[in-house]
Amino acid sequence: MLGYTTYKGWNALSLSNDLVEGHVVPALGGRLMQFTLQGFDFLFVNSTLESLYPERLPDKKWMNFGGEKVWPAPQGWDGGGYWPGPPDHILDEGIYEYSTTQNSITLVSPPDIRTGLQIKRQLTMEQDEASIRIIATFVNKSDRDIRWSIWPVCQVAVDGQDENQCQVVCPMKKEAKYNSQYKIIHGLVNNPQYKCDESDNLVITYNYIVGKVGTDSDKGWIAYVNKGKGKVLVMSFDVEDGADYPDNTTIQVWTQGEGATYSRGRVNIHKSDRIANPPYMELEILSPIVKLTPEESYSFSYSISACTIEIGMSVSSVFKHGVTVSPVHSHPIHGGSRIKGAFGFFNKGVLQVILENKTEDKRNREAVLLETEVSPLVCTVIDIPVDTSWDMGEEEMALSLRLNNYNGEFLEEIDKIIIGK
């Protein structure tokens, strides 16, 4: 549902359903300023800038309001092929025009002479989904050919009491195209925030140390996990195999904190001051670099989704309609075994645990072992004892987890294992 409101003192538009709410401020570069799952705010909003607007004067320092926005990449300070922002008083801080429907907002930036770009964004929200779907479009408004990547940047909040409980998780590409699982872009090479987990994911655990890391992932997702609250935000997108990406990366993660970085031809010192240098993390995804002729356009689609998992847990993988905390598996116990797994879901629906067994005439026989409602507002844990009545004999059986909507329509098989002899 569309609404007109005031958020933190700014004139805003809102999209909401009974699960999530998103606040958009057109006069702050078309930012999605907040994304909330039933009272839990995911995005960083700079409290020192609430209700203020950019001054948009030459040589004025960047005002980092927070939220989620789109920038052009590659970023750099070596000439016309690079975006030297922020600050950018047009694309990042400009007043975007907007139009609306009952479940969508379309934002259009002023044309920017330097980059040649005009940015368009369409944000859409459907019922029964804790998601906002976004289509970002670059239009060449110059009289020359230009080359840019679409670069969505999402700043997420870090709970001051649970900083070491806040993580960003993203998959790394096995046998990475550029010969490393991840690369340090800014900050310490031996940054203790960066680890690899058993699922071949890069895990960045926030400890107020400035830095930036990137990876050439081909999976198309990145997740923010607040382990202390059991809340997850995921950005999902498509990756184009073999395409040219900025810094040879499809995903980048920035951590704001104390330390030193090098950019703009100088060493930059980031002080340990949580008011002047507030804590947050950035989830950054990238489209391929594309060439645009005058008036040509290019669009990049992605979604921002939220769910709930068990407190203290993290994410191992992402599927279309949710996240896997622990894949379904057979867990041995005294005198038998149990089927276990843990998940979070982006939409309401019904999860079925189904036992599949082929009969002698090769027909598939199915038995529903469990049927449970799922929602983005609660975690989903599977824990089923293996029953002797399953009688697998000499045959293997498949255990399938299938998600349906409330109308009984199949949405996705989220996991499957083989059990038996």
C-alpha positions, 0 to 999 in steps of 0.5 A: 500500500502506498502512503505519504508521510514524514520520516525523521523530519523528511517528506517521504513516500511509503510502501507497506504491507502487513510484514514490511514497510519502506520509506523513500525520500525523493529529495535525498537522491531517491533514497530508500531511507528505511526498510522495516520488518514489523518494527525492526529497522534494518537500514542505517540512518545518520542521526546527526543529519535527521530532517536536514537536506543537502546544501548542494554547494561546490566543494561542500563535504558529503552528507552521508544520510544513510539508506539505500541508493544507486551510484555509478561505478567504477569509482575513482579519481583518474579521469572521465571513466570514473565516478569521483563521488561521493559527494555528488549533488545530482545523482546522490543528493539530487531532488528526484521526480516521482510517480506512484501506483498503489504498490510502486514508486518510480523515481527519476534523477536530474540529468548529470552532465559529468557522467552523462547519466540519468538514473531511474528507479522503480520500487515495487512491493507485493502482499504476503512478501517481506520484499521490495523489488527494484529496477534501476535504469541508467539512461545516457543523456549525453551526446557521447558514448559512456560506460558504467556499472549500476551500483546499488549501495545499502547501508545497514545499521549496527546495534551498538550493544551487539556489534560483534553479532552483526555480520555480512555473509556472501558466497565466494566463487570456487576457482575464482576467475581472478585467482583469489576468493576475495580481494582487499580494496581498502584498509588492512590486508589482515583485517580480523573481520574477514573469515571464510566459513565451511560453506565457502562463504565470506563472513564479515563480522563487524568490529568497528574497523574501516575496510572494504572487501570484494569478491567475484561471486556468481551466486547473486546474493548477499546477506546481513545478519543481526545474530543478536536479534535473529533478523536477516536482510538479503539483496538478490540479483542476477550475475552475468557470466563472463561479463566485465565488472568493476574491480573484477567483483560482483559484490563489495562490502564496506565496514565503517570504523576506525583505521586508515584508507587510501583514496583521492591520492591521500591517506585518510584517517578514520577516527574512533568517534562514533558520533562523527564516524558512526558505525554501519556496514554497506552491502554493495552489488554491481551490474556488468559495465555496459556501453550506452550510446546517446539515449540508450538505457540499461536496467538492472533488477534486484530485490531487498528481502527480510526474514527471521532466524534463530537468535545466535545463528547465521546464514549458510545459503539463500534460495529464491524465497528465503535463507538456509541456516542449517541444511536438512540432514539426518542427525543420529541420536541414541536408538535412531535418528532425526531429520533436522534443518533450519530456515527463514522465509521471505513470504508467508506460505506452507512448508511440506516435508515429503517422503518420496519412495518409488514403488516396484512399478517405478511410480513415485509414492509420497507421504507428507511427514510434516506440514507447517505454516511459515512467515518472515516474522518467525524462524522455521526449525525442522526436527522430525524423528525417523519413524520405523513405519517408513520401512525403506527396506533395501531402497533409498528414499528422498526427503523433499522440503517444498514451499507452497503458497496459501492457495496450495500452489507450488513455489519452490523445492528448498532442500532435498536429501537421500535417506535409507540404505 
